[in-house]
Amino acid sequence: MDGALNELDWSLVQGFLAVAETGSLSGAARALGLSQPTVGRQVRQVENRLDVTLFRRHPRGLELTETGAALLPHARAMQEAMNGFSLAAAGRTEGLRGTVRITSSVVTALYHLPPIVARIRALEPEVAVEIVPDDASRNLLFREADIAVRMYRPEQLDIVARYLGELELGFYAARAYLDRTGRPETVDEMWRRDLVGMDRGDTMIRGFRDFGVPATRDWFATRCDDFAVAAELVRAGCGIGIVQCVLAEGDPGLERLFPETPVPRLPLWLAAPEAMRGTPRIRRVWDLLGEGLAPLVS
């Protein structure tokens, strides 16, 4: 088997790895940008060359056999080696021409990045910019993005990070909503009003509890895990919610409640693979991102 494994094309192993991680051919096809039959053929080729069975079917999709589970760490090691090879090659690229892929939260991509990217394009017309709005963390070492705008300090090895500051958060509601229901006179009264919060995520609930407020999911009359949508729900008058102050300031339709009540701030970081940080176009976009985001934080 060892000789056959050494002769396997990486694309075939990549198909096996994607199915193992997603649990289905369809999930692997979406992750790889291929058709489901193509991924199925890749898996069968690996099985035929190694003369093994890698997956068995179960009601929810595919699960690894004992042999497949034993080969999975080796497939991941190949993936890390290929990513390292790609990063090292990309990091040697000279000149500003090329593409820079930026990932960030949906809120950042929707409200903060567009004017910054417009300035980047005006100053560096040979640099193409790709934006990946995603509240889940993209793996920079797997080339899923070149630069990330994070709301937490990156802890991965081989990642360069730069702290930009903190985004202030506050309790806000639409003036029309407050005119209709009345303005709460105390924070305790505010908790009994219509609240806009998270659906399946527990970040906000944990934040409330850290402040000694026994919040539960049922507290929120309107629920959404997309923070950009949640901000628009507050703006539309669905209730009281937490919004970035930089987004709410200057909006005559929004009113801040109890500004003296502390709300945890959001740290803002830039992150990039160390191997790519010295690439001229990455370094240039990194600097322009830092300049553009700096006025938003304190």
C-alpha positions as CSV (number, residue, x, y, z in Angstrom):
1,M,0.0,0.0,0.0
2,D,2.9,2.4,0.8
3,G,4.1,2.4,-2.8
4,A,0.6,3.0,-4.2
5,L,0.0,5.8,-1.7
6,N,3.2,7.6,-2.8
7,E,2.0,7.4,-6.4
8,L,-1.4,9.0,-5.7
9,D,-2.1,12.3,-7.3
10,W,-2.8,15.0,-4.7
11,S,-6.1,15.9,-6.3
12,L,-7.4,12.4,-5.6
13,V,-6.3,12.5,-2.0
14,Q,-7.9,16.0,-1.8
15,G,-11.2,14.4,-2.8
16,F,-10.9,11.7,-0.1
17,L,-10.0,14.4,2.5
18,A,-13.0,16.6,1.5
19,V,-15.5,13.7,1.8
20,A,-14.0,12.7,5.2
21,E,-14.3,16.2,6.5
22,T,-17.8,17.0,5.1
23,G,-19.3,13.5,5.5
24,S,-20.9,13.5,2.0
25,L,-20.0,13.6,-1.7
26,S,-22.2,16.7,-2.1
27,G,-20.6,18.6,0.7
28,A,-17.1,17.7,-0.6
29,A,-18.1,18.8,-4.1
30,R,-19.2,22.2,-2.8
31,A,-16.0,22.6,-0.8
32,L,-13.8,21.8,-3.8
33,G,-15.9,23.5,-6.5
34,L,-16.3,20.2,-8.4
35,S,-19.3,18.1,-9.4
36,Q,-20.5,15.3,-7.2
37,P,-19.7,12.6,-9.8
38,T,-16.2,13.9,-10.1
39,V,-15.5,13.6,-6.4
40,G,-17.1,10.1,-6.4
41,R,-14.7,9.1,-9.1
42,Q,-11.7,10.5,-7.2
43,V,-12.6,8.5,-4.1
44,R,-13.1,5.3,-6.1
45,Q,-9.7,5.8,-7.8
46,V,-8.0,6.0,-4.4
47,E,-9.8,2.9,-3.2
48,N,-8.9,1.0,-6.4
49,R,-5.3,2.0,-6.3
50,L,-4.9,1.1,-2.7
51,D,-7.3,-1.9,-2.8
52,V,-9.2,-0.7,0.3
53,T,-12.6,0.6,1.3
54,L,-12.5,4.1,2.7
55,F,-16.1,4.9,3.4
56,R,-19.3,3.1,4.4
57,R,-22.8,4.6,3.9
58,H,-25.0,5.6,6.8
59,P,-28.4,7.4,7.0
60,R,-26.7,10.9,7.2
61,G,-24.1,10.3,4.5
62,L,-20.7,8.6,4.5
63,E,-18.5,7.7,7.4
64,L,-14.9,6.5,7.4
65,T,-14.0,2.8,7.7
66,E,-11.2,1.8,10.0
67,T,-8.8,2.0,7.1
68,G,-10.1,5.4,6.0
69,A,-9.6,6.7,9.5
70,A,-6.1,5.3,9.6
71,L,-5.2,7.1,6.3
72,L,-6.9,10.4,7.3
73,P,-3.9,11.9,9.2
74,H,-1.6,11.1,6.3
75,A,-4.0,12.9,3.9
76,R,-4.0,15.9,6.2
77,A,-0.2,15.9,6.3
78,M,-0.2,16.0,2.5
79,Q,-2.6,18.9,2.6
80,E,-0.4,20.8,5.0
81,A,2.7,20.1,2.8
82,M,0.9,21.3,-0.4
83,N,-0.4,24.4,1.4
84,G,3.1,25.1,2.6
85,F,4.5,24.7,-0.9
86,S,1.9,27.0,-2.3
87,L,2.4,29.7,0.4
88,A,6.2,29.6,-0.1
89,A,5.8,30.0,-3.9
90,A,3.3,32.8,-3.5
91,G,5.4,34.6,-1.0
92,R,8.2,34.9,-3.6
93,T,6.0,36.7,-6.1
94,E,7.3,40.2,-6.9
95,G,5.4,43.3,-8.0
96,L,2.0,44.6,-7.2
97,R,0.1,42.9,-9.9
98,G,-2.2,40.1,-8.8
99,T,-5.1,39.2,-6.6
100,V,-5.5,39.7,-2.8
101,R,-8.3,37.8,-1.1
102,I,-9.7,39.4,2.1
103,T,-12.0,37.6,4.5
104,S,-13.9,39.3,7.3
105,S,-17.2,39.2,9.2
106,V,-20.3,39.9,7.2
107,V,-20.8,43.2,9.1
108,T,-17.2,44.3,8.3
109,A,-17.5,43.3,4.7
110,L,-20.9,45.0,4.2
111,Y,-20.4,48.3,6.1
112,H,-16.6,48.9,6.5
113,L,-14.7,47.4,3.7
114,P,-16.4,48.8,0.5
115,P,-14.9,52.4,0.8
116,I,-11.5,50.9,1.8
117,V,-11.5,48.6,-1.2
118,A,-12.5,51.4,-3.5
119,R,-9.5,53.4,-2.3
120,I,-7.2,50.3,-2.8
121,R,-8.5,49.9,-6.3
122,A,-8.0,53.6,-7.1
123,L,-4.4,53.6,-5.7
124,E,-3.4,50.2,-7.0
125,P,-5.4,49.4,-10.2
126,E,-3.3,46.3,-10.9
127,V,-4.3,44.6,-7.7
128,A,-7.6,42.7,-7.9
129,V,-9.5,42.3,-4.6
130,E,-11.7,39.4,-3.6
131,I,-13.9,39.8,-0.5
132,V,-15.1,36.7,1.4
133,P,-17.8,37.7,4.0
134,D,-17.9,34.9,6.6
135,D,-18.5,34.9,10.3
136,A,-16.7,31.6,10.5
137,S,-12.9,31.7,10.6
138,R,-11.2,31.0,7.3
139,N,-7.9,29.1,7.5
140,L,-5.2,31.5,6.2
141,L,-2.6,28.7,6.1
142,F,-4.9,26.8,3.6
143,R,-4.9,29.8,1.3
144,E,-8.7,30.3,1.9
145,A,-7.8,34.0,2.2
146,D,-4.6,36.2,2.0
147,I,-5.6,38.7,4.7
148,A,-8.2,38.3,7.5
149,V,-10.0,41.1,9.5
150,R,-10.7,39.3,12.8
151,M,-12.7,40.2,15.9
152,Y,-10.3,38.2,18.1
153,R,-6.6,37.7,18.4
154,P,-5.3,35.1,15.9
155,E,-3.5,32.2,17.8
156,Q,-2.3,30.1,14.8
157,L,1.4,29.6,14.4
158,D,3.0,31.1,11.3
159,I,0.4,33.9,11.3
160,V,1.4,37.6,11.5
161,A,-1.2,39.7,13.4
162,R,-1.7,43.4,13.9
163,Y,-3.9,44.9,16.6
164,L,-5.9,47.9,15.3
165,G,-8.0,48.8,18.4
166,E,-11.5,48.2,19.6
167,L,-15.0,48.8,18.2
168,E,-17.5,50.3,20.6
169,L,-20.9,48.6,21.0
170,G,-24.1,50.0,22.5
171,F,-27.8,49.3,23.0
172,Y,-29.8,50.9,20.2
173,A,-33.4,51.0,19.1
174,A,-35.3,52.7,16.3
175,R,-36.8,56.0,17.5
176,A,-40.1,54.9,15.9
177,Y,-40.1,51.8,18.1
178,L,-39.4,53.8,21.2
179,D,-42.0,56.4,20.3
180,R,-44.6,53.6,20.0
181,T,-43.6,51.6,23.1
182,G,-42.1,54.2,25.4
183,R,-38.5,54.5,26.4
184,P,-37.3,52.2,29.2
185,E,-36.4,54.1,32.3
186,T,-34.0,51.4,33.7
187,V,-31.8,48.7,32.3
188,D,-33.9,46.1,34.1
189,E,-36.9,47.5,32.3
190,M,-35.0,47.3,29.0
191,W,-34.6,43.5,29.4
192,R,-38.4,43.1,29.5
193,R,-38.8,44.9,26.1
194,D,-38.6,43.4,22.6
195,L,-35.0,42.4,22.2
196,V,-33.2,41.5,19.0
197,G,-30.6,38.8,19.5
198,M,-29.0,35.6,18.3
199,D,-30.8,32.4,17.2
200,R,-28.5,29.4,17.5
201,G,-25.3,31.2,18.5
202,D,-24.7,31.8,22.2
203,T,-22.1,34.6,22.0
204,M,-24.6,37.3,23.1
205,I,-26.1,35.2,25.8
206,R,-22.7,34.4,27.3
207,G,-21.8,38.1,27.1
208,F,-25.0,39.0,29.0
209,R,-24.3,36.4,31.6
210,D,-20.7,37.6,32.1
211,F,-22.3,40.9,33.2
212,G,-24.6,39.0,35.7
213,V,-27.7,39.2,33.5
214,P,-29.4,35.8,33.3
215,A,-30.2,35.9,29.6
216,T,-31.7,33.0,27.7
217,R,-32.6,32.5,24.0
218,D,-36.3,33.1,24.8
219,W,-35.4,36.7,25.8
220,F,-35.1,37.6,22.1
221,A,-38.4,38.3,20.3
222,T,-36.5,38.5,17.0
223,R,-33.5,36.2,16.4
224,C,-30.8,36.1,13.8
225,D,-27.2,34.9,13.8
226,D,-26.2,37.2,11.0
227,F,-25.1,40.4,12.8
228,A,-25.6,42.6,9.7
229,V,-29.2,41.4,9.4
230,A,-29.6,41.9,13.2
231,A,-28.5,45.5,12.9
232,E,-31.0,46.1,10.1
233,L,-33.8,44.5,12.2
234,V,-33.0,47.0,15.0
235,R,-33.0,49.8,12.5
236,A,-36.4,48.7,11.1
237,G,-38.0,48.8,14.6
238,C,-38.1,45.2,15.7
239,G,-36.8,46.0,19.1
240,I,-33.7,46.8,21.1
241,G,-30.3,45.3,20.1
242,I,-26.6,45.7,20.3
243,V,-25.1,47.6,17.4
244,Q,-21.6,48.9,16.6
245,C,-21.6,52.6,17.6
246,V,-19.8,53.6,14.4
247,L,-22.7,52.2,12.4
248,A,-25.4,53.9,14.5
249,E,-23.8,57.3,15.0
250,G,-25.2,59.8,12.6
251,D,-28.3,57.7,11.9
252,P,-31.3,59.9,13.0
253,G,-33.6,56.9,13.0
254,L,-31.6,55.2,15.8
255,E,-31.3,56.1,19.5
256,R,-28.8,54.9,22.0
257,L,-30.0,53.6,25.3
258,F,-28.1,53.7,28.6
259,P,-24.7,54.7,27.1
260,E,-23.3,54.5,30.6
261,T,-23.9,50.8,30.8
262,P,-20.7,48.9,29.8
263,V,-20.9,46.6,26.8
264,P,-17.9,44.5,25.9
265,R,-16.0,46.0,22.9
266,L,-14.9,44.1,19.8
267,P,-11.2,43.9,19.2
268,L,-10.1,44.4,15.6
269,W,-7.1,42.5,14.2
270,L,-5.4,42.1,10.8
271,A,-3.9,38.7,10.1
272,A,-2.0,37.1,7.3
273,P,0.3,34.1,6.7
274,E,3.8,34.9,7.7
275,A,5.0,33.4,4.4
276,M,2.8,35.8,2.4
277,R,3.2,39.0,4.5
278,G,6.3,40.1,2.6
279,T,4.6,39.8,-0.8
280,P,4.4,43.4,-2.2
281,R,0.7,43.3,-3.1
282,I,-0.2,41.7,0.2
283,R,1.9,44.2,2.2
284,R,0.4,47.1,0.3
285,V,-3.2,46.0,0.8
286,W,-2.4,45.2,4.5
287,D,-1.2,48.8,5.0
288,L,-4.2,50.3,3.2
289,L,-6.6,48.1,5.2
290,G,-4.9,49.3,8.4
291,E,-5.2,52.9,7.4
292,G,-8.9,52.5,6.4
293,L,-10.0,50.7,9.5
294,A,-8.1,52.9,12.0
295,P,-10.7,55.7,12.2
296,L,-13.4,53.1,13.2
297,V,-11.6,52.0,16.4
298,S,-10.5,53.6,19.7
